[in-house]
Amino acid sequence: MNYQYITLAITHGVATLTLNRPEVHNAFDDVMIAELIDALQQVEQDEQARLLVLRSNGRNFSAGADLAWMRSMADKNYDENIADANELARLMANLDALSKPTIAVVQGAAFGGAVGLAACSDIVLAEERSSFCLSEVKIGLIPAVISPYVMRAIGTRQSRRYMLTAERFSAAQAQQMGLVHSIVEDFDTALAELTETFLANSPAAVSACKKLIADIDQQPIAAESQRLTIERIAEIRVSAEGQEGLTAFLEKRSPNWKKDPQ
């Protein structure tokens, strides 16, 4: 696919996926959503890609849904709107379930669906001036498709305020609520440190750990969750990277995955 609204580059183990519509504050429409879905599939399938960085060009991360696109959908019937919303849901689900760790770099404003992109990422970096807004009710809509991911990130109590009021909240508030992990002065420095950290870890173990977190989330601590965790640790111990990691530790050497990815 030839991309119109995004760019994708994979170098030294890092896939950088960039929203590239700065003239409209990186608002997304059906074209951008399709491009993002395609790019995520490429990252998932590329063995050289061990980490995804999601960022954007311009002053703001994303204004959320493109108003011209939303206006066009208002002229569509119910079934057409179901099909359209299904693609946004697919984008969020694919980002959330990506087997590689993901870092969202949020500069400036993140509105509406852009908050969903952040909530689906494993780590969110923001700057002091960053702000967030679940703005849908202001224009007669609701943050439906992104709601499971946002509510998981900030909790039901905060969702009941910020989804219902459509108030803008700061990076500091977002960090306090659990949406943002770090407020940084320099994105490139923070990314370099996180990249070094991730690339030092076993790719297979990171992927397995991410899946474990998703599978265990919200489950009661009971026989079923205990069985799942027992099976997962046994599987990773006998895997090739599990064996290599333990052997390298005992032999006091670096494991083979710490070599620089090509």
C-alpha positions in Angstrom: 0.0 0.0 0.0 1.3 3.5 -0.9 0.7 5.7 2.2 -0.9 9.1 1.8 -1.2 10.1 5.5 1.4 8.2 7.4 5.0 7.0 7.1 6.6 3.8 8.3 10.3 3.2 8.8 12.0 0.2 10.4 15.6 0.7 11.4 17.9 -1.0 13.9 14.9 -3.0 15.4 12.7 0.0 15.8 9.5 0.6 13.7 8.5 4.3 13.7 4.9 4.8 12.6 4.2 8.5 12.0 0.9 10.3 11.5 1.6 12.8 8.8 -1.3 15.2 8.3 0.0 18.2 10.2 -2.1 20.7 8.2 -5.2 19.2 9.9 -3.5 18.4 13.2 -3.2 14.7 12.2 -6.9 14.1 12.2 -7.8 10.7 10.9 -10.3 9.5 8.4 -11.1 6.2 6.8 -8.0 6.5 4.6 -5.6 7.0 7.5 -7.3 4.2 9.5 -6.8 1.8 6.6 -3.2 2.9 6.3 -2.5 2.4 10.0 -4.1 -1.1 10.0 -1.8 -2.0 7.1 1.3 -0.6 8.7 0.6 -2.4 12.0 0.3 -5.7 10.0 3.7 -5.0 8.4 5.3 -4.4 11.8 3.7 -7.5 13.3 5.1 -9.7 10.5 8.6 -8.1 10.3 11.0 -10.1 12.4 13.4 -7.2 12.4 10.9 -4.9 14.1 11.2 -5.4 17.9 9.6 -2.2 19.0 7.0 0.2 17.7 7.1 4.0 18.2 3.9 5.8 17.3 4.3 9.5 16.8 3.2 12.4 14.6 4.5 15.3 12.6 3.4 18.9 13.5 2.5 20.7 16.7 -0.2 18.2 17.9 -0.4 14.5 18.2 -3.9 14.2 16.7 -7.1 16.1 16.7 -9.0 12.8 16.6 -11.6 12.1 13.9 -11.5 14.3 10.8 -14.7 16.5 10.8 -15.2 16.2 7.1 -15.1 12.4 7.4 -17.5 12.5 10.3 -19.9 14.8 8.3 -19.8 12.3 5.4 -20.7 9.4 7.7 -23.7 11.3 9.0 -25.1 11.0 5.5 -24.6 7.2 5.5 -27.1 4.6 6.7 -26.8 2.5 9.8 -25.2 -0.5 8.1 -22.6 1.7 6.5 -21.8 3.3 9.8 -21.4 -0.2 11.4 -18.9 -1.1 8.7 -17.0 2.2 9.2 -16.9 1.9 13.0 -15.7 -1.7 12.6 -12.5 -0.4 10.9 -11.7 1.9 13.7 -12.4 -0.9 16.2 -10.0 -3.1 14.2 -7.3 -0.4 14.3 -7.6 -0.1 18.1 -7.7 -3.9 18.6 -4.6 -4.5 16.4 -2.6 -1.8 18.1 -3.6 -3.1 21.6 -2.8 -6.7 20.7 0.5 -6.0 18.7 3.0 -8.6 19.9 5.8 -6.0 19.9 6.0 -3.3 22.7 4.6 0.0 21.7 5.5 3.6 22.7 3.2 6.5 21.9 4.9 9.9 21.8 2.2 12.6 22.5 3.2 16.1 21.7 0.6 18.9 22.0 -3.1 17.8 21.9 -4.6 14.4 21.7 -8.4 14.5 21.2 -11.1 11.9 20.8 -9.8 8.7 19.1 -6.2 9.8 19.6 -6.7 9.2 23.3 -7.7 5.7 22.3 -4.4 5.3 20.4 -2.5 6.3 23.5 -4.6 4.0 25.7 -3.8 1.1 23.4 -0.1 1.7 23.6 2.1 0.0 26.2 4.0 3.2 27.2 2.9 6.8 26.7 5.4 9.7 26.8 4.1 13.3 26.9 5.5 16.7 27.3 4.5 19.3 29.8 2.3 21.2 27.3 0.5 18.0 26.2 -3.2 17.8 26.7 -6.0 15.3 26.3 -9.7 15.5 25.7 -12.5 12.9 25.2 -14.4 15.5 23.2 -17.1 13.4 21.5 -20.2 14.5 23.5 -19.5 18.1 22.5 -20.6 17.2 19.0 -23.4 14.9 19.9 -21.4 11.6 19.7 -19.9 9.2 22.3 -16.3 7.7 22.6 -17.8 4.3 22.0 -15.1 2.3 20.1 -12.2 3.6 22.3 -14.1 3.3 25.6 -12.8 -0.2 26.6 -9.2 0.9 26.2 -9.6 4.3 27.8 -11.6 2.9 30.7 -8.9 0.3 31.3 -6.3 3.0 31.3 -7.9 5.6 33.6 -10.6 3.6 35.4 -14.4 3.9 35.5 -14.4 6.8 38.0 -12.3 9.1 35.9 -14.1 8.0 32.7 -17.4 9.1 34.2 -16.0 12.6 34.5 -14.0 13.1 31.4 -16.2 11.2 28.9 -19.3 13.0 30.2 -17.9 16.5 30.5 -15.5 16.5 27.5 -13.1 18.6 29.6 -9.6 19.0 28.5 -7.0 17.6 30.9 -3.3 18.1 31.2 -0.4 15.8 30.9 0.1 15.9 34.6 -3.6 14.9 35.2 -3.2 12.2 32.5 -0.2 10.8 34.3 -2.0 10.9 37.7 -4.9 8.9 36.1 -2.6 6.3 34.5 -2.9 7.2 30.9 0.6 8.8 30.6 3.7 7.1 32.0 6.3 9.9 31.8 6.4 13.6 31.1 9.7 14.3 29.5 11.6 17.4 28.3 13.2 15.7 25.3 11.4 12.9 23.4 14.4 11.7 21.6 16.5 11.2 24.8 13.6 9.4 26.5 13.0 7.2 23.4 16.7 6.3 23.1 16.7 5.2 26.7 13.6 3.1 26.4 14.8 1.6 23.1 18.0 0.5 24.7 16.0 -1.1 27.5 13.7 -3.0 25.2 16.3 -4.2 22.8 18.3 -5.7 25.8 15.4 -8.0 26.5 14.4 -11.3 24.9 12.0 -10.6 22.0 10.2 -13.8 22.6 9.9 -13.2 26.3 8.6 -9.6 25.8 6.0 -10.9 23.4 5.0 -13.7 25.7 4.9 -11.4 28.7 2.6 -8.9 26.8 0.2 -11.7 25.9 0.3 -12.9 29.5 -0.7 -9.5 30.8 -3.6 -9.3 28.4 -4.8 -12.8 29.3 -4.5 -12.3 33.0 -6.0 -8.8 33.1 -9.3 -8.7 35.1 -9.2 -12.4 35.9 -9.7 -13.5 39.5 -6.8 -15.2 41.2 -8.1 -18.7 41.0 -7.4 -22.1 39.6 -7.8 -21.1 36.0 -5.4 -18.1 36.2 -2.9 -20.2 38.2 -3.0 -23.0 35.5 -2.4 -20.4 32.8 0.6 -18.9 34.5 2.1 -22.3 35.3 1.8 -23.3 31.6 3.2 -20.0 30.4 6.4 -20.1 32.5 7.0 -23.8 31.6 6.6 -22.9 27.9 9.1 -20.0 28.0 11.6 -22.0 30.0 11.9 -24.6 27.4 11.8 -22.2 24.5 15.0 -21.4 22.5 15.3 -17.9 23.9 14.4 -19.1 27.4 17.2 -21.6 27.2 19.6 -19.1 25.8 18.8 -16.5 28.5 19.3 -18.9 31.3 22.5 -20.3 29.8 23.9 -16.8 29.2 23.1 -15.8 32.7 24.9 -18.8 34.2 27.9 -18.3 31.8 28.0 -14.6 32.7 27.8 -13.4 29.1 25.3 -11.4 27.0 22.5 -13.4 25.4 22.5 -13.6 21.6 19.5 -11.2 21.2 21.5 -8.3 22.5 23.4 -8.1 19.3 22.4 -5.0 17.3 19.5 -5.8 15.0 20.2 -5.2 11.3 
